[in-house]
Amino acid sequence: MNRRNARIKAVQSLYQIDMTHVEAETAIEAVLEEGEEASPFLQTLVEGTLSHLEDIDQTLNGAMDNWTINRIANVNRAILRMALYEMKWEEEIPLSVSLNEAIDLAKGFSADDESGKFVNGVLSKIAEDLK
């Protein structure tokens, strides 16, 4: 499984965890194809995001004007959380890669371009602070 597919499956897993409160392992298993195994990167993204969720949500809330993490679309919330985890705690991945991947995911999961613009705006603001 390449990193792009791992990110897609991580977003799907985080979305499922957010919506149904299942355990991480259950959510990961649910998004895998038959015979497919979770990559270490997929597991790291999901487990890392969940382990830093409070800090992630505080950072996201501070970066959004007139919005809170609980008011945004569930899939965008999953994308933002995963991307911020990657940006702050996966040091070998350049910020620009994490940012661009998150924007592409938002565009892919959304019916319009607004999600990509929203994710770009929030994460770009955070990326400036992380540099």
C-alpha positions in Angstrom: 0.0 0.0 0.0 1.5 3.3 -1.0 1.3 6.4 1.2 -1.5 8.0 -0.8 -3.7 4.9 -0.3 -2.7 4.8 3.3 -3.9 8.4 3.8 -7.2 7.7 2.1 -7.8 4.7 4.3 -6.7 6.6 7.4 -9.2 9.4 6.6 -11.9 6.7 6.1 -10.9 5.1 9.4 -10.9 8.4 11.3 -14.2 9.3 9.9 -15.7 6.0 11.0 -14.2 6.3 14.5 -15.6 9.9 14.8 -19.1 8.8 13.6 -19.5 5.4 15.3 -16.9 5.5 18.2 -15.5 2.1 17.1 -11.9 1.1 18.1 -9.1 2.1 15.8 -8.3 -1.5 14.8 -11.9 -2.2 13.9 -12.1 0.9 11.8 -8.9 0.1 10.0 -10.0 -3.5 9.3 -13.3 -2.1 7.9 -11.6 0.0 5.2 -9.2 -2.7 4.0 -9.9 -4.7 0.8 -10.2 -8.4 1.1 -6.8 -9.9 1.7 -5.2 -6.4 2.2 -3.1 -5.7 5.2 -2.8 -2.4 7.0 0.6 -0.7 6.3 2.6 0.6 9.2 2.1 4.1 7.8 -1.7 3.7 7.9 -1.6 2.5 11.5 0.7 5.3 12.5 -1.6 7.9 10.9 -4.7 6.6 12.7 -3.2 5.8 16.0 -1.0 9.0 16.1 -3.9 11.2 15.2 -6.1 9.6 18.0 -3.3 9.8 20.5 -2.8 13.6 19.9 -6.5 14.4 19.3 -6.9 17.0 22.1 -3.8 19.0 21.0 -4.8 18.6 17.3 -8.3 19.9 17.9 -7.0 22.9 20.0 -4.6 23.8 17.2 -7.3 23.5 14.6 -9.8 25.6 16.6 -7.2 28.3 17.0 -6.6 28.4 13.2 -10.2 28.7 12.1 -12.0 32.0 12.1 -15.6 31.8 13.1 -15.5 28.0 13.0 -14.9 25.2 15.5 -13.8 21.7 14.8 -17.3 20.4 15.6 -19.0 22.6 13.1 -17.1 21.5 10.0 -18.0 18.5 7.7 -17.1 15.2 9.2 -14.8 14.2 6.4 -13.0 17.5 6.4 -12.5 17.1 10.2 -10.9 13.7 9.6 -8.7 15.1 6.9 -7.6 18.1 8.9 -6.9 16.0 12.0 -4.8 13.5 10.1 -2.9 16.2 8.2 -2.1 18.1 11.3 -0.9 15.0 13.0 1.4 14.3 10.0 2.6 18.0 9.9 3.5 18.1 13.6 4.7 14.6 14.5 5.9 12.9 11.3 9.1 15.0 10.9 10.5 13.1 7.9 7.5 14.2 5.8 7.9 17.8 4.4 5.1 20.2 5.5 4.3 20.9 1.8 3.7 17.2 1.1 1.3 16.9 4.0 -0.5 20.0 3.0 -0.8 19.1 -0.7 -2.0 15.6 0.2 -4.7 16.9 2.5 -5.9 19.4 -0.2 -6.1 16.5 -2.7 -8.0 14.3 -0.2 -10.5 17.1 0.5 -11.0 17.6 -3.3 -11.4 13.9 -3.8 -13.9 13.3 -0.9 -15.9 16.5 -1.7 -18.5 17.3 -4.3 -17.1 20.8 -4.8 -13.8 22.8 -4.6 -14.8 24.6 -1.4 -13.5 21.8 0.8 -10.1 21.9 -0.8 -10.0 25.7 -0.3 -11.1 25.4 3.3 -8.5 22.7 4.1 -5.8 24.7 2.3 -6.6 27.9 4.3 -6.6 26.2 7.7 -3.5 24.1 7.2 -1.5 26.9 5.4 -2.1 29.1 8.5 -0.9 26.3 10.8 2.1 25.5 8.5 3.3 29.1 8.8 3.3 28.7 12.6 5.2 25.4 12.4 8.0 26.6 10.2 
